[in-house]
């Protein structure tokens, strides 16, 4: 999944919801269009959230002191 799938669902859903005037027996094309548009928007938002979460570099350093104790420090660098 990604931005492409989300954009595709959003465009097709908005086209069905706003531009299509045809009717199919037993199927509400307008409602299907709105559902597809909302799912497309959700895919775009979820893709943005997951891609931003994986950005950055995390490094861990362990320092051994003369008395035998250890200090662990963690550093995260954002892009």
RAZIPE-V407350 format. One record per residue. N is the residue number from 0. RES is the residue in one letter. SS is DSSP state (@ for helix, = for strand, . for the rest). PHI is phi in radians with two decimals (NA if undefined). OMEGA is omega as a letter, one per 40 degrees, with the letter a starting at -180 (999 if undefined). Layout:
# RAZIPE-V407350
((N/RES/SS/PHI/OMEGA) (N/RES/SS/PHI/OMEGA))
This chain:
# RAZIPE-V407350
((0/X/./NA/i) (1/X/./2.98/a) (2/X/@/-1.12/a) (3/X/@/-1.10/i) (4/X/@/-1.12/i) (5/X/@/-1.08/i) (6/X/@/-1.14/i) (7/X/@/-1.07/i) (8/X/@/-1.10/i) (9/X/@/-1.13/a) (10/X/@/-1.17/a) (11/X/@/-1.14/i) (12/X/@/-1.11/i) (13/X/@/-1.17/i) (14/X/@/-1.12/i) (15/X/@/-1.15/a) (16/X/@/-1.28/a) (17/X/@/-1.90/a) (18/X/./-1.97/a) (19/X/./-1.47/i) (20/X/./-1.89/a) (21/X/./-1.23/i) (22/X/./-2.13/i) (23/X/=/-2.15/a) (24/X/./-1.05/i) (25/X/./1.44/a) (26/X/=/-2.21/i) (27/X/./-1.67/a) (28/X/@/-1.14/i) (29/X/@/-1.13/i) (30/X/@/-1.17/i) (31/X/@/-1.06/i) (32/X/@/-1.09/i) (33/X/@/-1.14/i) (34/X/@/-1.12/i) (35/X/@/-1.10/i) (36/X/@/-1.13/i) (37/X/@/-1.17/i) (38/X/@/-1.15/i) (39/X/@/-1.06/i) (40/X/@/-1.12/i) (41/X/@/-1.12/i) (42/X/@/-1.11/i) (43/X/@/-1.10/a) (44/X/@/-1.15/i) (45/X/@/-1.12/i) (46/X/@/-1.13/i) (47/X/@/-1.11/a) (48/X/@/-1.16/a) (49/X/@/-1.23/i) (50/X/@/-1.24/i) (51/X/@/-1.27/a) (52/X/@/-1.19/a) (53/X/./-1.52/i) (54/X/./-1.33/i) (55/X/./1.84/a) (56/X/=/-2.14/i) (57/X/=/-1.98/i) (58/X/=/-2.24/a) (59/X/=/-2.16/i) (60/X/=/-2.18/i) (61/X/=/-1.95/a) (62/X/=/-1.93/i) (63/X/=/-1.71/a) (64/X/./-1.56/a) (65/X/./-1.12/a) (66/X/./-1.47/i) (67/X/./1.68/i) (68/X/./-1.49/a) (69/X/=/-2.11/i) (70/X/=/-2.16/i) (71/X/=/-1.91/i) (72/X/=/-2.15/a) (73/X/=/-2.08/a) (74/X/=/-2.26/i) (75/X/=/-2.11/a) (76/X/=/-1.92/i) (77/X/./-1.57/i) (78/X/./-1.45/999))
